[in-house]
C-alpha cells in the first residue's frame, strides 16, 4: 500500500472515510489504512463518524493513519457519539498517531466506547505535542 489518501482543508475530518453513521455486520471485513488528515483541527485520520458499530463476526482493521496538525484528535478513528463492538466482531486499530497542540486519542477518540462480547485491540499509538 504505497498510496496515501489525504484530507487537507481547515477543520478536515476523515482522511479516508467521513460519514454520519457506520455499521459493519455479518461476516464483513473492512480495512482502512495509510490515510492522513492534514490541517488544523483535524479528526479521524482513517475514519471520522458520529457512531460506529461492529456486529456478528465482522472485522474492522484500521492502521497507519494520522492527524498531523494543531488540535488533532483520533489518529485512526473519531466517533463523536460512540463506538460499539458487539457479538463476536473485532475492531483492531494500530500504528496510528495524532500530533500537535492539544492532541488527544492517538488511535481512538470517542465519547462512549462499549465492547460487549467483541474484541478490541489497540496497539502502537501515540499523541505528541506540548499539551498532548
LOFIVEX-615283 format. One record per atom (N, C-alpha, C, O): y, x, z. Coordinates in steps of 0.2 Angstrom, whole numbers, padded with zeros to 4 digits, always signed. Example, Ala and Ser with C-alpha at 12.3 -4.5 7.8 and 13.67 -1.06 7.14 Angstrom:
2
-0028+0066+0039/-0022+0062+0039/-0016+0066+0039/-0017+0071+0042/-0011+0064+0035/-0005+0068+0036/+0000+0064+0039/+0006+0067+0040/
***
This chain:
132
-0006+0004+0000/+0000+0000+0000/+0006+0004+0000/+0009+0006+0005/+0009+0006-0006/+0015+0010-0006/+0021+0006-0007/+0026+0009-0005/+0020+0000-0009/+0026-0004-0010/+0029-0007-0003/+0025-0008+0001/+0036-0007-0002/+0039-0009+0004/+0043-0015+0002/+0048-0014-0002/+0043-0020+0005/+0047-0026+0004/+0053-0026+0010/+0051-0023+0015/+0058-0028+0008/+0064-0027+0012/+0069-0033+0012/+0070-0036+0007/+0072-0035+0018/+0077-0040+0018/+0083-0036+0021/+0083-0032+0026/+0089-0036+0017/+0094-0032+0019/+0101-0035+0020/+0105-0031+0023/+0103-0041+0019/+0109-0043+0021/+0110-0044+0029/+0106-0043+0033/+0117-0045+0031/+0118-0046+0038/+0114-0051+0041/+0113-0056+0037/+0112-0051+0047/+0108-0056+0050/+0101-0057+0047/+0099-0063+0046/+0098-0052+0044/+0092-0053+0040/+0086-0055+0044/+0086-0053+0050/+0082-0059+0042/+0076-0060+0045/+0070-0061+0041/+0070-0063+0035/+0064-0058+0043/+0058-0059+0039/+0058-0054+0033/+0059-0056+0028/+0056-0048+0035/+0056-0043+0030/+0051-0045+0024/+0053-0044+0018/+0045-0048+0026/+0041-0050+0020/+0041-0058+0020/+0040-0061+0015/+0040-0061+0026/+0039-0069+0026/+0045-0072+0031/+0046-0070+0037/+0048-0077+0029/+0053-0081+0033/+0051-0088+0032/+0051-0090+0026/+0049-0092+0037/+0048-0099+0036/+0049-0102+0043/+0051-0099+0048/+0049-0109+0043/+0051-0113+0049/+0045-0113+0053/+0045-0113+0059/+0039-0114+0050/+0033-0115+0054/+0027-0112+0050/+0026-0113+0044/+0022-0109+0054/+0017-0106+0051/+0010-0108+0054/+0010-0108+0060/+0005-0110+0050/-0001-0112+0053/-0007-0108+0049/-0007-0109+0043/-0011-0105+0052/-0016-0101+0049/-0023-0104+0052/-0024-0103+0058/-0027-0107+0048/-0033-0111+0051/-0039-0110+0047/-0039-0107+0042/-0044-0113+0049/-0051-0112+0046/-0053-0105+0046/-0053-0102+0051/-0056-0103+0041/-0058-0096+0040/-0053-0091+0037/-0055-0086+0034/-0047-0093+0036/-0042-0090+0033/-0040-0083+0035/-0041-0081+0041/-0038-0078+0031/-0037-0072+0033/-0030-0070+0030/-0028-0071+0024/-0025-0068+0034/-0018-0067+0032/-0017-0060+0034/-0018-0058+0040/-0014-0056+0029/-0012-0049+0031/-0005-0048+0028/-0004-0049+0022/-0001-0045+0032/+0006-0043+0030/+0007-0036+0033/+0007-0035+0039/+0009-0032+0028/+0010-0025+0031/+0016-0022+0027/+0018-0024+0021/+0018-0016+0030/+0023-0012+0026/+0030-0016+0024/+0032-0015+0018/+0032-0020+0029/+0039-0023+0027/+0044-0021+0032/+0043-0018+0038/+0050-0022+0030/+0056-0019+0034/+0062-0024+0033/+0063-0026+0028/+0065-0025+0039/+0072-0029+0039/+0077-0024+0041/+0077-0021+0046/+0082-0023+0036/+0087-0018+0037/+0094-0019+0037/+0098-0017+0033/+0096-0023+0043/+0103-0024+0044/+0104-0025+0051/+0100-0025+0055/+0111-0026+0053/+0112-0028+0060/+0109-0035+0061/+0109-0039+0057/+0107-0036+0067/+0105-0042+0070/+0099-0045+0066/+0098-0051+0064/+0094-0040+0064/+0088-0042+0061/+0083-0044+0065/+0083-0042+0071/+0078-0048+0063/+0072-0050+0067/+0066-0051+0063/+0067-0054+0057/+0061-0050+0065/+0054-0051+0062/+0053-0046+0056/+0054-0048+0050/+0052-0040+0057/+0051-0035+0051/+0045-0038+0046/+0046-0037+0040/+0040-0040+0049/+0035-0043+0044/+0036-0051+0043/+0036-0053+0038/+0037-0054+0049/+0037-0061+0049/+0042-0064+0054/+0042-0062+0059/+0046-0069+0051/+0051-0072+0055/+0050-0080+0055/+0050-0083+0049/+0049-0083+0060/+0047-0090+0060/+0049-0094+0067/+0051-0090+0071/+0049-0100+0067/+0050-0104+0073/+0044-0104+0077/+0044-0102+0083/+0039-0107+0074/+0032-0107+0078/+0027-0104+0073/+0027-0105+0067/+0022-0101+0076/+0016-0098+0073/+0010-0099+0077/+0009-0098+0083/+0005-0102+0073/-0001-0104+0077/-0007-0102+0072/-0007-0103+0066/-0012-0099+0076/-0018-0097+0073/-0024-0102+0076/-0024-0103+0082/-0029-0104+0072/-0034-0109+0074/-0041-0107+0071/-0041-0103+0067/-0046-0110+0074/-0053-0109+0072/-0055-0102+0072/-0054-0098+0076/-0057-0099+0066/-0059-0092+0065/-0055-0088+0061/-0057-0083+0058/-0049-0091+0060/-0044-0087+0056/-0042-0080+0059/-0042-0079+0065/-0040-0076+0055/-0037-0069+0057/-0031-0067+0054/-0030-0068+0048/-0026-0065+0058/-0020-0063+0056/-0019-0055+0058/-0020-0054+0063/-0017-0051+0053/-0016-0044+0054/-0009-0042+0051/-0007-0043+0045/-0005-0040+0056/+0002-0038+0054/+0003-0031+0056/+0002-0029+0062/+0005-0027+0051/+0005-0019+0053/+0011-0016+0049/+0013-0018+0044/+0013-0010+0052/+0018-0006+0049/+0024-0009+0047/+0027-0008+0041/+0027-0013+0051/+0033-0017+0050/+0039-0014+0055/+0037-0012+0060/+0045-0015+0053/+0050-0013+0057/+0057-0017+0056/+0058-0019+0050/+0061-0017+0061/+0068-0019+0061/+0072-0013+0063/+0071-0010+0068/+0076-0011+0059/+0079-0004+0059/+0087-0004+0060/+0090+0001+0057/+0090-0008+0063/+0097-0008+0064/+0099-0010+0070/+0095-0011+0075/+0106-0011+0072/+0108-0013+0078/+0106-0020+0080/+0105-0025+0076/+0104-0021+0086/+0101-0028+0089/+0095-0030+0085/+0094-0036+0085/+0091-0026+0083/+0084-0028+0080/+0080-0030+0085/+0079-0028+0091/+0076-0035+0084/+0070-0038+0088/+0064-0040+0085/+0065-0043+0079/+0059-0040+0088/+0052-0042+0084/+0051-0038+0079/+0051-0040+0073/+0049-0032+0080/+0047-0027+0075/+0042-0029+0070/+0043-0029+0064/+0037-0033+0072/+0032-0036+0067/+0034-0043+0066/+0034-0046+0060/+0034-0047+0072/+0035-0054+0071/+0040-0057+0076/+0040-0055+0082/+0044-0061+0074/+0048-0065+0078/+0047-0072+0078/+0047-0075+0072/+0045-0076+0083/+0043-0083+0083/+0048-0086+0088/+0046-0086+0094/+0054-0089+0086/+0059-0091+0091/+0056-0096+0096/+0059-0096+0102/+0052-0101+0094/+0049-0106+0099/+0043-0103+0102/+0042-0103+0108/+0038-0101+0098/+0032-0098+0102/+0026-0097+0097/+0026-0098+0091/+0021-0093+0100/+0015-0091+0096/+0009-0094+0100/+0009-0093+0106/+0004-0097+0096/-0002-0099+0100/-0008-0097+0096/-0008-0097+0090/-0012-0093+0099/-0018-0090+0097/-0024-0094+0100/-0026-0094+0105/-0027-0099+0096/-0032-0104+0098/-0039-0103+0095/-0040-0099+0090/-0044-0106+0099/-0051-0106+0096/-0053-0099+0096/-0053-0096+0101/-0057-0097+0091/-0059-0090+0090/-0055-0086+0085/-0058-0081+0083/-0049-0088+0084/-0045-0085+0080/-0042-0078+0083/-0043-0077+0089/-0040-0074+0078/-0037-0067+0081/-0030-0066+0078/-0029-0067+0072/-0026-0063+0082/-0020-0060+0080/-0019-0053+0082/-0020-0051+0088/-0019-0048+0077/-0018-0041+0078/-0012-0039+0075/-0010-0040+0069/-0008-0035+0079/-0001-0033+0077/-0001-0025+0079/-0002-0023+0085/+0000-0021+0074/+0000-0014+0076/+0005-0010+0072/+0008-0012+0067/+0007-0004+0075/+0011+0001+0071/+0018-0002+0069/+0020-0001+0063/+0021-0005+0073/+0027-0008+0071/+0033-0006+0076/+0031-0004+0082/+0039-0006+0074/+0044-0004+0079/+0051-0008+0077/+0052-0010+0072/+0055-0008+0083/+0062-0010+0082/+0066-0005+0085/+0065-0002+0090/+0072-0004+0082/+0076+0002+0084/+0084-0001+0083/+0086-0004+0079/+0088+0002+0088/+0095+0000+0088/+0097-0002+0095/+0093-0003+0100/+0104-0003+0096/+0106-0006+0102/+0103-0012+0103/+0102-0017+0099/+0102-0014+0110/+0099-0020+0112/+0092-0022+0108/+0090-0027+0108/+0088-0017+0106/+0082-0018+0103/+0077-0021+0108/+0077-0018+0114/+0073-0025+0106/+0068-0028+0110/+0062-0031+0106/+0063-0033+0101/+0056-0030+0109/+0050-0033+0106/+0048-0028+0100/+0048-0030+0094/+0045-0022+0102/+0043-0018+0096/+0038-0021+0092/+0039-0020+0086/+0033-0025+0094/+0029-0028+0090/+0030-0036+0089/+0031-0039+0084/+0031-0039+0095/+0032-0046+0096/+0038-0048+0100/+0039-0046+0105/+0042-0053+0097/+0047-0056+0101/+0046-0064+0100/+0046-0066+0095/+0045-0067+0106/+0045-0074+0106/+0047-0077+0113/+0048-0073+0117/+0047-0084+0113/+0049-0087+0119/+0043-0089+0123/+0042-0087+0129/+0038-0091+0120/+0031-0093+0123/+0026-0090+0119/+0025-0091+0113/+0021-0087+0123/+0015-0084+0120/+0009-0086+0123/+0008-0085+0129/+0005-0091+0120/-0001-0093+0123/-0007-0091+0119/-0007-0091+0113/-0012-0088+0123/-0018-0086+0120/-0023-0090+0123/-0025-0089+0129/-0026-0095+0120/-0031-0099+0123/-0037-0099+0119/-0038-0102+0114/-0042-0095+0121/-0048-0094+0118/-0048-0089+0112/-0054-0087+0110/-0043-0087+0110/-0042-0082+0104/-0042-0075+0107/-0042-0074+0113/-0040-0071+0102/-0040-0064+0103/-0033-0061+0101/-0031-0063+0095/-0029-0058+0105/-0023-0055+0104/-0023-0047+0105/-0025-0045+0111/-0022-0043+0100/-0022-0036+0101/-0016-0033+0098/-0014-0034+0092/-0012-0030+0102/-0006-0027+0101/-0006-0019+0102/-0007-0017+0108/-0005-0015+0097/-0005-0008+0098/+0000-0004+0095/+0003-0007+0090/+0002+0002+0097/+0006+0006+0093/+0013+0004+0092/+0015+0005+0086/+0016+0001+0096/+0023-0002+0095/+0028+0001+0099/+0027+0005+0104/+0035+0001+0097/+0040+0004+0101/+0047+0001+0100/+0048-0002+0095/+0051+0002+0105/+0058+0000+0104/+0062+0006+0106/+0060+0009+0111/+0067+0008+0102/+0071+0014+0103/+0078+0012+0103/+0080+0008+0098/+0082+0014+0107/+0089+0013+0107/+0092+0014+0114/+0089+0014+0119/+0099+0014+0114/+0102+0015+0120/+0101+0010+0126/+0101+0011+0132/+0100+0004+0124/+0099-0002+0129/+0092-0005+0127/+0091-0011+0130/+0088-0002+0124/+0081-0005+0122/+0077-0006+0129/+0071-0009+0128/
***
